[in-house]
Every structure is written in C-alpha cells, then in structure tokens.
Amino acid sequence: MEIQLLLSRDRETCYHDPVRGFKTRLVNGRLFSSTNIGMSLEDAKKSAAYKAVNEYVKDNTVIGVGSGSTVVYAVHRIAERVKSEGLKLVCVPTSFQARQLIIEHGLVLGDLESNRRLDCAIDGADEVDAKMVLIKGGGGCLLQEKIVASCADRMVVIADYTKDSSKLGQQYRKGIPIEVVPMAYVPIKAKVEQCFGGCLKLRMAVAKAGPVVTDNGNFILDWHFDDGKEHDWDAVNREVMMIPGVVDTGLFVGMATKAYFGQPDGTVTERYKAKQTAQMAPTIGRA
Ligand SMILES: O=C(CO)[C@H](O)[C@H](O)COP(=O)(O)O
C-alpha cells in the first residue's frame, strides 16, 4: 500500500500512510502529526475565538461583536464568562446576525448612539495578510463591521488557519467585497475595472432570485482583482471609496490590532499590527 495524498489545496497538504496508520498535514509550512489530525476547521475557529475572548474581554467594557461563523464561538465564550465571572459588558452588534447572537445569549445589547467608544471589537476575517490588511465582507456585513471597528480602541481578529496569508488573494479566492448603492452598481463596476483591472461580479443571493441585499439595503460587488500585480491596498481603498455610490470596501487597512489563527492541532498563532508608517494610516480614525 502506498502513501496516499488525502488533500492538497493552497498551502495545505495532507498525507496518509496506510501501513503505519500515520497521517501528516502540512499547513503554511508547519507540519502537524497524526495525533492531532482529527481537529476540524470548527475546532480551529473555536480555539482562536476562545483565546481572544479570554485575553481581550475585561469587566465593565463595551465590546463590538463581529459577524460570521467564527464569531459564534466568541459569543458563546463571552456568555460563559459573563455567567461564571459576573462580567458587566455591553455588546454592540455589526449585523443582524450579531444582534441575534447577543440577544439569544442573554447579553446586554448596545449601540453606537449610547456607546460612541468601544474598548474592543472582536471579528472574523476572510483573509489576513502579512501586514495585517484584511479582506472582510464574505458574509456581506463589511459596512457595519468597519464602522464598529473604527469606534473601538482595538480590533481583534479571530480566524482559522485557512485565513492566514502572506499576500491578499493567496487564500481567499472570492474577491474583495465592495458595498454599493444599488442604482450605481453598473458604473462602479466599470470604473473599478477600468482603473484597477480585474473583474467585478454582482453577488447573487442563494435562496432568493436576484442579488444579495445587505443589512443596509445595498448591493455587493465582489472584485476579483489581478493577484499577479503588487497593490498598495491603502491607496486602492482610498481611491475606490472616492467613486460616487461606493458605500464601503471590505479592505480593512491599518485597523486590526491583533489576529488569532486557530491551527489544525488546536494551538493558536498570533500576529500583531505592524508599526504604522505614513503610507499605512488607519482607513478611518478612531472615534
Ligand atoms: O467579514 C465577515 C462577514 O461580513 C466575516 O467576518 C468573514 O466572512 C469571516 O467569516 P467566518 O468566520 O464565517 O469565516
């Protein structure tokens, strides 16, 4: 019997030796042994979320609650800590989903009218590059996620190892989401393609005919950019934001303070924000 290739995708390869019953997984250049091969992607999300909540959520604080599947674990852990430690927290949602999670877990629901400054925003990401530039909005909630993060003293990203990337586009192949006013989606698509290349696709709904409509009543264009080129994401983001009808982009530049990546063996790796340079100022100033 020969060694079998079980899985091979971007920066992740998994082998099985049927004679010795030995499995290995190579992820982003790190080798994981057969003892921990059974950890699922969900376990990786959970480890990252739990570690972030344990380290960043403090008593008497206001927390921004992001959106997506990894955030579900963060909200579970926040609720556990509120119960066991009696933490006094106010949670500000970034989407309809986050609002429901907060309510379902019996947490105190807040908003930006009563809490213009947050202590920490905890959110997922679709991809995080080596400079901590994020692609967000895979779940369509980028606008409120960016607003809430911009009001927080720190933004903490929770993700599994598939989101860890050296360069945007290496791991996440669905493009950079751009939220747009519906009447402007055709000219915006043409302008971005003309100025920056690539191709923009109107995101279509799955269980509804027609396009995805965001929590804010807008459309999403997913920009499949040219990943063969070097991009200055801060400059690109600023220019795209200037196009009339663009509401926001899923590019989060200079916003994340720290990222936690859950690994296949249950460990969590961490990345900190690089020192700010003049070329890489925060997209939106903190409140
Ligand atoms: O930006 C987001 C939603 O707009 C999410 O944070 C992002 O899509 C990651 O989601 P998940 O934790 O499910 O992988």
The ligand as an SDF file (V2000), in Angstrom:
LIG
                    3D

 14 13  0  0  0  0  0  0  0  0999 V2000
  -16.4510   39.6620    7.2070 O   0  0  0  0  0  0  0  0  0  0  0  0
  -17.2350   38.8420    7.5960 C   0  0  0  0  0  0  0  0  0  0  0  0
  -18.6920   38.9470    7.3590 C   0  0  0  0  0  0  0  0  0  0  0  0
  -19.0070   40.0830    6.6090 O   0  0  0  0  0  0  0  0  0  0  0  0
  -16.7500   37.6610    8.3490 C   0  0  0  0  0  0  0  0  0  0  0  0
  -16.0590   38.0860    9.4660 O   0  0  0  0  0  0  0  0  0  0  0  0
  -15.8710   36.8430    7.4580 C   0  0  0  0  0  0  0  0  0  0  0  0
  -16.6200   36.4820    6.3100 O   0  0  0  0  0  0  0  0  0  0  0  0
  -15.3440   35.5870    8.1570 C   0  0  0  0  0  0  0  0  0  0  0  0
  -16.3950   34.7330    8.4230 O   0  0  0  0  0  0  0  0  0  0  0  0
  -16.1840   33.2700    9.0500 P   0  0  0  0  0  0  0  0  0  0  0  0
  -15.8020   33.4740   10.4840 O   0  0  0  0  0  0  0  0  0  0  0  0
  -17.5220   32.6150    8.8760 O   0  0  0  0  0  0  0  0  0  0  0  0
  -15.1020   32.6030    8.2510 O   0  0  0  0  0  0  0  0  0  0  0  0
  1  2  2  0
  2  3  1  0
  2  5  1  0
  3  4  1  0
  5  6  1  0
  5  7  1  0
  7  8  1  0
  7  9  1  0
  9 10  1  0
 10 11  1  0
 11 12  2  0
 11 13  1  0
 11 14  1  0
M  END
$$$$
